Amino acid sequence: MNILKVTVERIDGYCSQSLLVGDCFYIEREGMQLTVPEGKHICLWALQSMMPIFPLLQRSEPKKGDWASKEGQVFVCPDPKGLVHYRIERIRESC
């Protein structure tokens, strides 16, 4: 399974969670483990909206022509005032 890195790429509005550009977290173990660097956090509203696509991006072999096969998917937080852009990347495969 791929390990996903989710990084705040830019903020075009106001983030009520005080996220900063460059803040990140990781999704591991088939979407079952969320790792957040010490002293950081993640907005639960944004996380809830992203969760359905994590399994697609963690597949070991994306299907031909599948949008999830593209690297560096960008996701925008659902809060219309926040407009926080996240980049979701596959960073490696687990053993």
RODREN-226585 format. One record per residue: residue in one letter; x, y, z of N, C-alpha, C, CB in turn. Coordinates in nm, 2 decimals. Glycine has a CB too. Example, Ala and Ser with C-alpha at 12.3 -4.5 7.8 and 13.67 -1.06 7.14 Angstrom:
residues 2
["A",[1.32,-0.57,0.78],[1.23,-0.45,0.78],[1.32,-0.33,0.78],[1.13,-0.45,0.90]]
["S",[1.28,-0.22,0.71],[1.37,-0.11,0.71],[1.29,0.00,0.79],[1.41,-0.06,0.57]]
END
This chain:
residues 95
["M",[0.08,-0.12,0.00],[0.00,0.00,0.00],[0.09,0.13,0.00],[-0.09,0.00,0.12]]
["N",[0.04,0.23,-0.07],[0.11,0.35,-0.07],[0.08,0.43,0.06],[0.06,0.44,-0.19]]
["I",[0.18,0.50,0.10],[0.17,0.59,0.21],[0.14,0.73,0.15],[0.30,0.59,0.31]]
["L",[0.04,0.80,0.21],[0.00,0.93,0.15],[0.05,1.04,0.24],[-0.15,0.94,0.13]]
["K",[0.10,1.14,0.18],[0.14,1.27,0.25],[0.04,1.37,0.21],[0.29,1.31,0.22]]
["V",[-0.02,1.44,0.30],[-0.12,1.54,0.27],[-0.06,1.67,0.33],[-0.26,1.51,0.34]]
["T",[-0.03,1.77,0.24],[0.03,1.89,0.28],[-0.05,2.01,0.24],[0.17,1.90,0.20]]
["V",[-0.06,2.11,0.33],[-0.12,2.24,0.30],[-0.04,2.31,0.20],[-0.14,2.33,0.44]]
["E",[-0.09,2.33,0.08],[-0.02,2.39,-0.03],[-0.04,2.54,-0.03],[-0.06,2.33,-0.16]]
["R",[-0.16,2.58,-0.01],[-0.19,2.73,0.00],[-0.32,2.75,0.07],[-0.19,2.79,-0.15]]
["I",[-0.33,2.88,0.11],[-0.46,2.92,0.18],[-0.50,3.05,0.12],[-0.43,2.93,0.34]]
["D",[-0.62,3.04,0.05],[-0.67,3.16,-0.02],[-0.78,3.23,0.07],[-0.74,3.11,-0.15]]
["G",[-0.81,3.18,0.18],[-0.91,3.24,0.27],[-0.86,3.25,0.41],[-1.04,3.17,0.26]]
["Y",[-0.94,3.21,0.50],[-0.91,3.21,0.65],[-0.93,3.07,0.70],[-1.00,3.31,0.72]]
["C",[-0.82,3.02,0.76],[-0.83,2.88,0.82],[-0.86,2.90,0.97],[-0.70,2.80,0.79]]
["S",[-0.97,2.85,1.01],[-1.01,2.86,1.15],[-0.92,2.77,1.24],[-1.16,2.83,1.18]]
["Q",[-0.85,2.68,1.18],[-0.77,2.58,1.25],[-0.63,2.62,1.26],[-0.78,2.44,1.19]]
["S",[-0.59,2.74,1.22],[-0.46,2.80,1.22],[-0.36,2.71,1.15],[-0.42,2.82,1.37]]
["L",[-0.40,2.64,1.04],[-0.30,2.56,0.96],[-0.21,2.66,0.89],[-0.38,2.47,0.87]]
["L",[-0.09,2.62,0.86],[0.00,2.70,0.79],[0.05,2.63,0.66],[0.13,2.74,0.88]]
["V",[0.08,2.70,0.56],[0.14,2.64,0.44],[0.26,2.55,0.48],[0.18,2.75,0.33]]
["G",[0.26,2.43,0.43],[0.37,2.34,0.47],[0.33,2.24,0.57],[0.49,2.41,0.51]]
["D",[0.23,2.27,0.65],[0.18,2.17,0.75],[0.14,2.04,0.68],[0.06,2.23,0.84]]
["C",[0.16,1.93,0.74],[0.13,1.80,0.67],[0.09,1.69,0.77],[0.24,1.75,0.59]]
["F",[0.03,1.59,0.72],[0.01,1.46,0.79],[0.02,1.35,0.70],[-0.13,1.47,0.86]]
["Y",[0.02,1.23,0.75],[0.04,1.11,0.67],[-0.08,1.01,0.70],[0.17,1.04,0.71]]
["I",[-0.11,0.93,0.59],[-0.21,0.83,0.60],[-0.14,0.70,0.57],[-0.33,0.85,0.50]]
["E",[-0.14,0.60,0.66],[-0.06,0.48,0.64],[-0.15,0.36,0.67],[0.06,0.48,0.74]]
["R",[-0.10,0.24,0.65],[-0.16,0.11,0.68],[-0.31,0.11,0.63],[-0.16,0.09,0.83]]
["E",[-0.32,0.12,0.50],[-0.45,0.10,0.43],[-0.55,0.20,0.48],[-0.49,-0.04,0.45]]
["G",[-0.51,0.32,0.51],[-0.60,0.42,0.56],[-0.64,0.41,0.70],[-0.72,0.42,0.47]]
["M",[-0.58,0.32,0.77],[-0.62,0.30,0.91],[-0.54,0.38,1.01],[-0.61,0.15,0.94]]
["Q",[-0.43,0.44,0.97],[-0.35,0.51,1.06],[-0.32,0.66,1.01],[-0.21,0.44,1.09]]
["L",[-0.35,0.75,1.10],[-0.32,0.89,1.07],[-0.21,0.94,1.16],[-0.45,0.98,1.10]]
["T",[-0.10,0.99,1.10],[0.01,1.04,1.17],[0.03,1.19,1.15],[0.14,0.96,1.13]]
["V",[0.03,1.26,1.26],[0.04,1.41,1.25],[0.17,1.44,1.32],[-0.09,1.48,1.31]]
["P",[0.26,1.52,1.26],[0.38,1.56,1.33],[0.35,1.63,1.46],[0.47,1.65,1.24]]
["E",[0.44,1.61,1.56],[0.43,1.67,1.69],[0.41,1.82,1.68],[0.55,1.64,1.78]]
["G",[0.31,1.87,1.76],[0.28,2.01,1.76],[0.19,2.06,1.65],[0.41,2.09,1.76]]
["K",[0.15,1.97,1.56],[0.06,2.01,1.44],[-0.07,1.94,1.46],[0.13,1.97,1.31]]
["H",[-0.16,1.98,1.37],[-0.30,1.92,1.38],[-0.36,1.92,1.24],[-0.39,2.00,1.48]]
["I",[-0.48,1.86,1.23],[-0.55,1.86,1.10],[-0.69,1.90,1.13],[-0.54,1.72,1.03]]
["C",[-0.75,1.97,1.03],[-0.89,2.01,1.04],[-0.98,1.89,1.02],[-0.93,2.12,0.94]]
["L",[-1.07,1.85,1.11],[-1.15,1.73,1.09],[-1.25,1.75,0.98],[-1.23,1.70,1.22]]
["W",[-1.30,1.87,0.95],[-1.39,1.89,0.83],[-1.32,1.86,0.70],[-1.44,2.03,0.83]]
["A",[-1.19,1.90,0.69],[-1.12,1.88,0.57],[-1.09,1.73,0.56],[-0.99,1.96,0.56]]
["L",[-1.05,1.67,0.67],[-1.01,1.53,0.67],[-1.13,1.44,0.63],[-0.96,1.49,0.81]]
["Q",[-1.25,1.47,0.69],[-1.37,1.40,0.66],[-1.40,1.40,0.51],[-1.49,1.45,0.74]]
["S",[-1.38,1.51,0.45],[-1.41,1.53,0.30],[-1.31,1.45,0.22],[-1.41,1.68,0.27]]
["M",[-1.18,1.44,0.26],[-1.08,1.37,0.19],[-1.08,1.22,0.20],[-0.94,1.42,0.23]]
["M",[-1.13,1.17,0.31],[-1.13,1.03,0.35],[-1.17,0.94,0.24],[-1.20,1.00,0.47]]
["P",[-1.28,0.97,0.16],[-1.32,0.87,0.06],[-1.22,0.85,-0.05],[-1.45,0.92,0.00]]
["I",[-1.13,0.94,-0.08],[-1.04,0.92,-0.18],[-0.91,0.86,-0.14],[-1.01,1.06,-0.25]]
["F",[-0.88,0.85,-0.01],[-0.76,0.79,0.04],[-0.74,0.64,-0.01],[-0.75,0.79,0.19]]
["P",[-0.84,0.56,0.00],[-0.82,0.42,-0.05],[-0.79,0.41,-0.20],[-0.95,0.34,-0.02]]
["L",[-0.85,0.50,-0.28],[-0.82,0.50,-0.42],[-0.67,0.54,-0.45],[-0.90,0.61,-0.49]]
["L",[-0.62,0.63,-0.37],[-0.48,0.68,-0.39],[-0.38,0.58,-0.33],[-0.46,0.81,-0.33]]
["Q",[-0.43,0.49,-0.24],[-0.34,0.40,-0.17],[-0.33,0.27,-0.25],[-0.38,0.37,-0.03]]
["R",[-0.41,0.25,-0.35],[-0.40,0.13,-0.43],[-0.26,0.11,-0.48],[-0.50,0.13,-0.54]]
["S",[-0.21,-0.02,-0.48],[-0.08,-0.04,-0.53],[-0.07,-0.03,-0.68],[-0.03,-0.18,-0.49]]
["E",[-0.18,-0.06,-0.75],[-0.18,-0.05,-0.89],[-0.30,0.02,-0.94],[-0.16,-0.19,-0.96]]
["P",[-0.30,0.16,-0.96],[-0.42,0.23,-1.01],[-0.46,0.17,-1.15],[-0.39,0.38,-1.02]]
["K",[-0.59,0.18,-1.18],[-0.64,0.13,-1.30],[-0.61,0.23,-1.41],[-0.79,0.11,-1.29]]
["K",[-0.58,0.18,-1.53],[-0.55,0.27,-1.65],[-0.66,0.37,-1.67],[-0.53,0.18,-1.77]]
["G",[-0.61,0.50,-1.69],[-0.70,0.61,-1.71],[-0.78,0.66,-1.59],[-0.80,0.57,-1.81]]
["D",[-0.75,0.60,-1.47],[-0.82,0.64,-1.35],[-0.76,0.77,-1.30],[-0.80,0.53,-1.24]]
["W",[-0.85,0.86,-1.27],[-0.80,1.00,-1.22],[-0.71,0.98,-1.10],[-0.92,1.09,-1.19]]
["A",[-0.73,0.88,-1.02],[-0.65,0.86,-0.90],[-0.51,0.81,-0.93],[-0.71,0.76,-0.81]]
["S",[-0.48,0.78,-1.06],[-0.35,0.74,-1.09],[-0.25,0.86,-1.11],[-0.35,0.66,-1.22]]
["K",[-0.31,0.98,-1.11],[-0.23,1.10,-1.13],[-0.16,1.14,-1.00],[-0.31,1.22,-1.18]]
["E",[-0.04,1.18,-1.00],[0.04,1.21,-0.88],[0.00,1.35,-0.84],[0.19,1.20,-0.91]]
["G",[0.01,1.38,-0.71],[-0.01,1.51,-0.66],[-0.15,1.57,-0.67],[0.08,1.60,-0.72]]
["Q",[-0.25,1.49,-0.63],[-0.39,1.53,-0.64],[-0.41,1.65,-0.54],[-0.49,1.42,-0.59]]
["V",[-0.48,1.75,-0.59],[-0.51,1.87,-0.51],[-0.65,1.87,-0.46],[-0.48,2.00,-0.59]]
["F",[-0.67,1.90,-0.33],[-0.80,1.90,-0.27],[-0.82,2.03,-0.20],[-0.81,1.78,-0.17]]
["V",[-0.94,2.08,-0.21],[-0.97,2.21,-0.14],[-1.07,2.18,-0.03],[-1.03,2.32,-0.24]]
["C",[-1.04,2.24,0.09],[-1.13,2.22,0.20],[-1.27,2.27,0.17],[-1.07,2.31,0.32]]
["P",[-1.37,2.20,0.22],[-1.51,2.24,0.19],[-1.56,2.37,0.25],[-1.60,2.13,0.23]]
["D",[-1.48,2.43,0.34],[-1.52,2.55,0.40],[-1.51,2.67,0.30],[-1.44,2.58,0.53]]
["P",[-1.62,2.73,0.25],[-1.60,2.83,0.15],[-1.52,2.96,0.20],[-1.74,2.88,0.11]]
["K",[-1.51,2.97,0.33],[-1.43,3.09,0.38],[-1.29,3.05,0.40],[-1.49,3.14,0.51]]
["G",[-1.26,2.92,0.41],[-1.12,2.88,0.43],[-1.04,2.87,0.30],[-1.12,2.74,0.50]]
["L",[-1.09,2.80,0.21],[-1.02,2.77,0.08],[-0.88,2.73,0.10],[-1.02,2.90,0.00]]
["V",[-0.86,2.63,0.19],[-0.73,2.57,0.21],[-0.71,2.46,0.11],[-0.72,2.51,0.36]]
["H",[-0.60,2.47,0.04],[-0.56,2.37,-0.07],[-0.46,2.27,-0.01],[-0.50,2.44,-0.20]]
["Y",[-0.49,2.15,-0.03],[-0.41,2.04,0.02],[-0.35,1.96,-0.10],[-0.48,1.94,0.12]]
["R",[-0.23,1.92,-0.10],[-0.17,1.83,-0.20],[-0.16,1.69,-0.14],[-0.03,1.89,-0.25]]
["I",[-0.21,1.59,-0.21],[-0.21,1.46,-0.16],[-0.12,1.38,-0.25],[-0.35,1.39,-0.16]]
["E",[-0.01,1.33,-0.19],[0.10,1.26,-0.27],[0.12,1.12,-0.22],[0.23,1.34,-0.27]]
["R",[0.15,1.03,-0.31],[0.20,0.90,-0.27],[0.35,0.92,-0.24],[0.17,0.78,-0.38]]
["I",[0.40,0.88,-0.13],[0.54,0.91,-0.10],[0.62,0.78,-0.10],[0.56,0.98,0.03]]
["R",[0.57,0.66,-0.08],[0.64,0.54,-0.09],[0.54,0.42,-0.07],[0.75,0.53,0.02]]
["E",[0.59,0.31,-0.09],[0.51,0.19,-0.07],[0.56,0.12,0.06],[0.51,0.09,-0.19]]
["S",[0.47,0.07,0.14],[0.51,-0.01,0.25],[0.55,-0.15,0.21],[0.40,-0.01,0.36]]
["C",[0.62,-0.21,0.30],[0.67,-0.35,0.27],[0.56,-0.45,0.28],[0.79,-0.39,0.36]]
END
